[in-house]
Amino acid sequence: MKRLLTLLFAVTLALPALAKEEIKYPEINWPQDGMLGTYDRGSLQRGYQVYKQVCSACHAMKQMSYRNLSDLGYTEDQIKTLAAEVTVQDGPDDSGNMFDRPGRPSDHFKAPFANEKAARAANGGAYPKDLSLMVKAREGHADYVHALLIGFEDPPAGFKVPTGMYYNKYFEGHLIGMPSPLSADGLVSYAGGTVATKDQMAKDVTEFLSWASEPELEARKKMGLQVLIFLGVFAVVMYFAKKQVWKGVKH
């Protein structure tokens, strides 16, 4: 009995140390939220621009093809141009050799590294995650990704940051092996007068990654709305049909 009480006392003392720190992310009213929410096409295109010019240097999106960019509002010719900007290895040809060619709309987004070992070697041992499903894969979803991108700052006094690590106030444990990808305003040049502040770029690329994680969201919402309308009309029809069938029956 004494040993049991001692064990329970020790566990009680350890609980505060084992408790997970609660991190509250800034809450954003994303345009796709809610039953009738849809993606902001302008933000999606700007977000793809941020991914392409900043994030794609380290992070792959293996689940996405260039032809999927039609959902963002790009035309067929624009997609062909965007795909042709990358060089893809193909083959073998009739001689059994591999060859390089311009990308096509049917190609997947080109990965920045040939394999995981090459990715780790280029990033000090850290492995940049594939971003295809990142928003759906993380608790907090879009709010988490946005918070992570804007959460890099100098550590508080007394907080030790090991070499090769960076302080992020929204990351669990606050130490992350990725430097701030959006380190300054104006890393990209937006068309249409939108100012590319760090927060704006973070919102836009998060919107793009949200779409990549759930491209069928709008179609699913549309189908759900159609089902609700059908059920509503069906319920009204059934109500009046019941009234008609039972109108001569006395209660």
C-alpha positions in Angstrom: 0.0 0.0 0.0 2.8 2.4 0.8 4.5 1.6 -2.5 1.2 2.3 -4.3 0.8 5.7 -2.6 4.4 6.6 -3.4 3.9 5.7 -7.1 0.7 7.7 -7.2 2.4 10.7 -5.6 5.3 10.5 -8.1 2.9 10.3 -11.1 1.0 13.4 -9.7 4.2 15.4 -9.5 5.1 14.4 -13.1 1.8 15.3 -14.7 2.5 19.0 -15.1 5.8 18.2 -16.9 3.9 15.7 -19.2 1.1 18.1 -20.0 1.2 19.3 -23.6 1.6 23.0 -24.0 -1.6 24.5 -25.5 -0.8 26.8 -28.4 -3.5 29.0 -29.8 -3.2 29.9 -33.4 -4.5 33.2 -34.9 -8.0 32.4 -36.2 -8.6 33.4 -39.8 -11.9 33.7 -41.6 -11.0 31.6 -44.6 -13.2 32.1 -47.7 -13.8 28.4 -48.0 -15.2 28.0 -44.5 -18.9 27.5 -43.9 -21.5 25.6 -45.8 -21.4 28.0 -48.8 -17.7 28.9 -48.6 -15.6 28.8 -51.8 -11.9 29.2 -52.5 -10.7 32.7 -53.5 -9.3 32.2 -57.0 -7.1 35.3 -56.8 -5.6 34.1 -53.5 -5.1 30.6 -55.0 -3.1 32.0 -57.9 -1.0 34.2 -55.6 -0.5 31.2 -53.3 0.7 29.1 -56.2 3.1 31.8 -57.1 4.5 31.9 -53.5 4.8 28.1 -53.5 6.5 28.1 -56.9 9.0 30.9 -56.2 9.7 30.2 -52.5 8.5 26.9 -51.1 9.2 24.6 -54.1 12.9 25.0 -53.5 12.6 22.6 -50.6 9.1 21.1 -50.5 7.6 18.8 -53.1 3.9 18.4 -53.9 3.9 14.9 -55.4 0.1 14.5 -55.5 -0.4 17.6 -57.7 -0.2 17.8 -61.5 0.1 20.9 -63.6 -3.3 20.3 -65.2 -4.9 20.6 -61.8 -4.1 24.3 -62.0 -7.2 24.7 -64.2 -9.1 24.7 -60.9 -7.3 27.9 -59.9 -8.6 29.7 -63.0 -5.6 29.3 -65.3 -6.3 28.7 -69.0 -5.0 25.7 -71.0 -2.3 27.8 -72.7 -1.2 29.3 -69.3 -0.9 25.8 -67.8 1.1 24.6 -70.8 3.5 27.5 -70.3 3.8 26.9 -66.6 4.5 23.2 -67.1 7.1 23.9 -69.8 9.1 26.0 -67.4 10.4 22.8 -65.7 12.6 20.1 -67.2 11.4 16.5 -66.7 13.4 13.3 -67.2 11.5 10.8 -69.4 12.2 7.6 -71.2 13.7 5.3 -72.1 13.7 6.2 -75.8 14.1 3.7 -78.6 17.7 3.4 -77.8 17.0 2.6 -74.1 18.3 6.0 -72.9 16.6 8.5 -70.5 16.2 12.0 -71.8 15.1 15.4 -70.7 12.1 17.3 -72.0 10.0 20.3 -71.1 7.2 19.6 -68.7 3.6 18.8 -69.8 0.3 19.6 -68.1 0.0 15.9 -67.3 3.3 15.8 -65.3 3.3 16.0 -61.5 4.8 19.0 -59.9 8.6 18.6 -60.2 10.2 17.6 -56.9 13.2 19.7 -55.8 15.3 16.7 -54.8 15.8 13.3 -56.4 15.2 11.3 -53.2 15.0 11.7 -49.4 18.7 11.3 -48.8 19.5 14.1 -51.3 16.8 16.3 -49.5 18.3 15.7 -46.1 21.9 16.3 -47.3 20.8 19.7 -48.7 18.9 20.7 -45.5 21.3 19.8 -42.7 19.7 16.4 -42.0 16.1 17.8 -41.9 13.6 16.3 -44.4 11.2 18.9 -45.9 7.7 17.5 -45.9 5.6 17.0 -49.0 3.0 19.8 -48.9 0.3 18.1 -51.0 -1.9 17.2 -47.9 -0.2 19.3 -45.3 -3.3 21.4 -44.3 -5.5 18.3 -43.8 -2.7 16.4 -42.0 -2.1 18.9 -39.2 -4.4 19.7 -36.3 -5.6 23.2 -36.7 -5.5 22.8 -40.5 -5.2 26.2 -42.3 -4.8 28.2 -39.1 -1.9 26.0 -38.1 0.0 26.4 -41.4 -0.6 30.1 -41.5 0.5 30.5 -37.9 3.7 28.4 -38.5 4.6 30.7 -41.4 4.3 33.9 -39.4 5.6 32.5 -36.1 9.3 32.9 -36.7 10.9 35.4 -34.3 13.8 36.0 -31.9 13.6 33.6 -28.9 12.7 35.0 -25.5 15.6 35.7 -23.1 17.1 32.6 -21.7 15.7 30.3 -24.4 18.5 28.3 -25.9 18.3 27.6 -29.7 20.7 24.9 -30.9 22.7 25.4 -34.0 20.7 24.5 -37.1 17.4 25.1 -35.3 15.0 28.1 -35.3 12.5 29.6 -32.9 8.9 29.6 -33.8 6.3 30.6 -31.2 3.5 28.5 -32.8 5.5 25.3 -33.3 5.2 22.6 -30.6 8.4 22.9 -28.5 9.2 26.1 -30.4 12.2 24.6 -32.1 12.0 23.8 -35.8 14.6 22.8 -38.3 13.2 25.0 -41.1 14.3 28.6 -41.3 11.6 31.2 -42.0 10.6 30.8 -45.7 8.9 34.2 -45.7 11.7 36.1 -44.2 10.8 39.5 -45.7 8.1 41.4 -47.4 8.2 41.5 -51.2 9.7 38.1 -51.8 7.3 37.8 -54.8 5.8 40.4 -57.0 2.1 40.2 -57.1 0.1 41.5 -60.1 -3.0 43.6 -59.6 -1.7 45.8 -56.9 -1.8 43.3 -54.0 1.1 44.1 -51.6 3.2 41.0 -50.9 3.6 41.4 -47.1 4.8 38.4 -45.1 1.3 37.9 -43.7 -0.4 38.3 -47.1 2.0 35.7 -48.6 1.4 33.4 -45.7 -2.4 33.6 -46.2 -2.2 33.1 -49.9 0.1 30.1 -49.8 -2.0 28.6 -47.0 -5.1 29.1 -49.2 -3.3 27.3 -52.0 -2.3 24.4 -49.8 -5.8 24.2 -48.4 -7.1 23.7 -52.0 -4.4 21.2 -52.7 -5.4 19.2 -49.6 -9.1 19.3 -50.5 -9.7 20.2 -54.2 -13.1 18.5 -54.2 -14.4 20.7 -51.3 -16.5 23.0 -53.5 -18.0 20.1 -55.5 -18.9 18.3 -52.2 -20.5 21.4 -50.8 -22.5 21.9 -54.0 -23.7 18.3 -53.9 -24.6 18.6 -50.2 -26.6 21.8 -50.9 -28.4 20.1 -53.8 -29.3 17.1 -51.5 -30.7 19.5 -48.8 -32.8 21.3 -51.4 -34.1 18.0 -52.8 -34.9 16.7 -49.3 -36.7 19.9 -48.5 -38.8 19.8 -51.7 -39.5 16.1 -51.2 -40.6 16.7 -47.6 -43.1 19.3 -48.8 -44.4 17.1 -51.5 -44.8 14.2 -49.1 -46.7 16.4 -46.6 -49.3 17.5 -49.2 -49.5 14.0 -50.5 -50.3 12.7 -47.0 -52.9 15.5 -46.6 -54.5 14.4 -49.9 -54.5 10.7 -49.1 -55.9 11.1 -45.6 -58.3 14.0 -46.2 -61.4 11.8 -46.2 -60.5 9.9 -43.1 -62.1 11.1 -39.9 -60.0 11.1 -36.7 
